[in-house]
Amino acid sequence: MPGLGRLIRAAALDVGPLRRHREFRLLYVGQAVSFTGSMLTYVAIPYQVYALTGSTFVVGLLGFASLAPLLVTALIGGALADARDRRRLVLAADATLLALSAVLLVNALLGQARVWVLFLVAAGMSAAGGLQRPPLDALVPRLVSREELPAASALESLRGNVAQIAGPALAGVLIAGAGLAATYAVDVASFVVSLVALARMRAVPPPPDAAPPTLARIAEGWRYAPDNMWTAAGPDELIPAVRELFTTDPLLAISVAAALFALATTPLAFAVLGRMDWFKARRGRVMQRPSGTRRSPASTRASGMA
């Protein structure tokens, strides 16, 4: 069937950038392994917080603890990516993430793990991720030709989707079967693989005319982002782009919309569930009290203050 053959060829993934470019291949494999490992940790940290506290409200606070460092370091990472060796920046961020994963491993091996350590590590990982993302994104155009960028982007999208699906599933199996310490150990090993791959890559220096990363440039980015977010891509430009995305790749559009919705609502949902748990616990204690007993006003006031 010629029509079916053309459809299969059109849907086939172009792996040419992986075959033709050694540096891109090293980066791709290393990041695929480390990103999958990160997905393990993104499941393990909330699970461990809930196991230690029994509170979904505290779990929800993890999202807020991770948001502020990400917002701060993303602009700093962009300024550094314009003026420093992007490979070294990604390598430094991965080394930081490896060290933080090792802290999680040690914390899990303690007789009594510390919740505050989990919050600090979650914030640190968010900060390191914010520093890593701009140089990582800016690295790919230096490793492949302009004509190969769409194929490289498709490969990166596949890598991310597979890791986001397989990573949490693998995390559940590891946590249930081997425990939290083993799960964190796998993440540590994944960053070792990434660091080895990055170390084998050649340097990617910045352009000769690159401006240095000054505080003034970072502050300029802070001023530009809120003032020009809608000017650069206002409704007149944004809505047709969204419409085109739904027309050309509806599955990708739905996936992006679902991911943004989950990112925005997950911390709030955990916080609400935490309050619901508190109310259910309070109601359960009230329902379990014998019907014939009455409480004194002093005990009622003390309970209300608890």
KANORKA-V674387 format. One record per residue. N is the residue number from 1. SS is DSSP state (helix for helix, strand for strand, loop for the rest). D_FIRST is the distance of its C-alpha to the first C-alpha in whole Angstrom. Layout:
N:SS:D_FIRST + N:SS:D_FIRST
//
This chain:
1:loop:0 + 2:helix:4 + 3:helix:6 + 4:helix:5 + 5:helix:6 + 6:helix:9 + 7:helix:10 + 8:helix:11 + 9:helix:13 + 10:helix:14 + 11:helix:16 + 12:loop:17 + 13:loop:20 + 14:loop:22 + 15:loop:25 + 16:helix:26 + 17:helix:30 + 18:helix:30 + 19:helix:30 + 20:helix:32 + 21:loop:35 + 22:helix:37 + 23:helix:39 + 24:helix:36 + 25:helix:35 + 26:helix:38 + 27:helix:38 + 28:helix:35 + 29:helix:36 + 30:helix:39 + 31:helix:39 + 32:helix:36 + 33:helix:38 + 34:helix:41 + 35:helix:39 + 36:helix:38 + 37:helix:42 + 38:helix:43 + 39:helix:41 + 40:helix:43 + 41:helix:46 + 42:helix:45 + 43:helix:45 + 44:helix:48 + 45:helix:50 + 46:helix:50 + 47:helix:50 + 48:helix:53 + 49:helix:55 + 50:helix:55 + 51:helix:56 + 52:helix:59 + 53:helix:60 + 54:loop:58 + 55:loop:58 + 56:helix:54 + 57:helix:56 + 58:helix:57 + 59:helix:53 + 60:helix:53 + 61:helix:55 + 62:helix:53 + 63:helix:51 + 64:helix:54 + 65:helix:55 + 66:helix:52 + 67:helix:52 + 68:helix:55 + 69:helix:54 + 70:helix:51 + 71:helix:52 + 72:helix:55 + 73:helix:53 + 74:helix:50 + 75:helix:52 + 76:helix:54 + 77:helix:51 + 78:helix:49 + 79:helix:53 + 80:helix:53 + 81:helix:49 + 82:helix:50 + 83:helix:53 + 84:loop:52 + 85:loop:50 + 86:helix:47 + 87:helix:46 + 88:helix:50 + 89:helix:50 + 90:helix:47 + 91:helix:48 + 92:helix:52 + 93:helix:50 + 94:helix:48 + 95:helix:51 + 96:helix:53 + 97:helix:50 + 98:helix:51 + 99:helix:54 + 100:helix:54 + 101:helix:52 + 102:helix:54 + 103:helix:57 + 104:helix:55 + 105:helix:55 + 106:helix:58 + 107:helix:59 + 108:helix:57 + 109:helix:59 + 110:loop:62 + 111:loop:64 + 112:loop:64 + 113:loop:61 + 114:loop:62 + 115:helix:60 + 116:helix:61 + 117:helix:60 + 118:helix:56 + 119:helix:57 + 120:helix:58 + 121:helix:55 + 122:helix:53 + 123:helix:54 + 124:helix:54 + 125:helix:51 + 126:helix:50 + 127:helix:52 + 128:helix:51 + 129:helix:47 + 130:helix:48 + 131:helix:50 + 132:helix:47 + 133:helix:44 + 134:helix:45 + 135:helix:45 + 136:helix:42 + 137:helix:40 + 138:helix:42 + 139:helix:41 + 140:helix:38 + 141:helix:38 + 142:helix:40 + 143:helix:38 + 144:loop:35 + 145:loop:34 + 146:helix:34 + 147:helix:30 + 148:helix:30 + 149:helix:31 + 150:helix:28 + 151:helix:26 + 152:helix:30 + 153:helix:30 + 154:helix:27 + 155:helix:28 + 156:helix:31 + 157:helix:30 + 158:helix:28 + 159:helix:31 + 160:helix:33 + 161:helix:31 + 162:helix:30 + 163:helix:34 + 164:helix:35 + 165:helix:33 + 166:helix:34 + 167:helix:38 + 168:helix:39 + 169:helix:38 + 170:helix:39 + 171:helix:42 + 172:helix:43 + 173:helix:42 + 174:helix:45 + 175:helix:47 + 176:helix:47 + 177:helix:47 + 178:loop:49 + 179:loop:51 + 180:helix:51 + 181:helix:53 + 182:helix:50 + 183:helix:47 + 184:helix:49 + 185:helix:50 + 186:helix:46 + 187:helix:46 + 188:helix:49 + 189:helix:47 + 190:helix:44 + 191:helix:46 + 192:helix:47 + 193:helix:44 + 194:helix:43 + 195:helix:47 + 196:helix:46 + 197:helix:43 + 198:helix:45 + 199:helix:48 + 200:helix:45 + 201:loop:44 + 202:loop:46 + 203:loop:48 + 204:loop:47 + 205:loop:50 + 206:loop:50 + 207:loop:50 + 208:loop:54 + 209:loop:55 + 210:loop:54 + 211:loop:56 + 212:loop:58 + 213:loop:57 + 214:loop:60 + 215:helix:61 + 216:helix:61 + 217:helix:58 + 218:helix:57 + 219:helix:59 + 220:helix:57 + 221:helix:54 + 222:helix:56 + 223:helix:57 + 224:helix:54 + 225:helix:51 + 226:helix:53 + 227:helix:54 + 228:helix:51 + 229:helix:48 + 230:helix:48 + 231:helix:49 + 232:helix:46 + 233:loop:43 + 234:loop:45 + 235:helix:43 + 236:helix:43 + 237:helix:40 + 238:helix:39 + 239:helix:38 + 240:helix:36 + 241:helix:34 + 242:helix:34 + 243:helix:32 + 244:helix:30 + 245:helix:29 + 246:helix:28 + 247:helix:26 + 248:helix:24 + 249:loop:24 + 250:helix:26 + 251:helix:26 + 252:helix:28 + 253:helix:30 + 254:helix:31 + 255:helix:31 + 256:helix:34 + 257:helix:36 + 258:helix:36 + 259:helix:37 + 260:helix:40 + 261:helix:41 + 262:helix:41 + 263:helix:43 + 264:helix:46 + 265:helix:46 + 266:helix:46 + 267:helix:50 + 268:helix:51 + 269:helix:50 + 270:helix:51 + 271:helix:55 + 272:helix:54 + 273:helix:54 + 274:helix:57 + 275:helix:59 + 276:helix:58 + 277:helix:58 + 278:helix:62 + 279:helix:63 + 280:helix:61 + 281:helix:63 + 282:helix:66 + 283:helix:66 + 284:helix:66 + 285:helix:69 + 286:helix:70 + 287:helix:69 + 288:helix:70 + 289:loop:74 + 290:loop:76 + 291:loop:77 + 292:loop:81 + 293:loop:81 + 294:loop:82 + 295:loop:81 + 296:loop:84 + 297:helix:84 + 298:helix:84 + 299:helix:81 + 300:helix:79 + 301:helix:79 + 302:helix:79 + 303:helix:75 + 304:helix:74 + 305:helix:75 + 306:loop:73
//
